[in-house]
């Protein structure tokens, strides 16, 4: 699901959710070269990469927009960068 969130593939995101994917899933490892911390929620990934269609699908699947990453930041922090 992380790849669907990064690539902004709404069809893949929808299909994974149909197969009981967790809309509140998160990354396990960070990527320092991309400035991505550990435990980054899918909602934050969509926000970071401006993938609004995938974000809309996650929110419709009841993803929590207030989840925090390892730095204790939520998805709204992207707006400030």
Buried (B, 14 or more C-beta within 10 A) or exposed (E): BBEBBBBBBBEBBBEBBEEEBEBBBBBEEBEEEEEBBEBBBBBBBBBBBEBEBBBEBBBEBEBBBEBBBEEEBBBEBBEEE
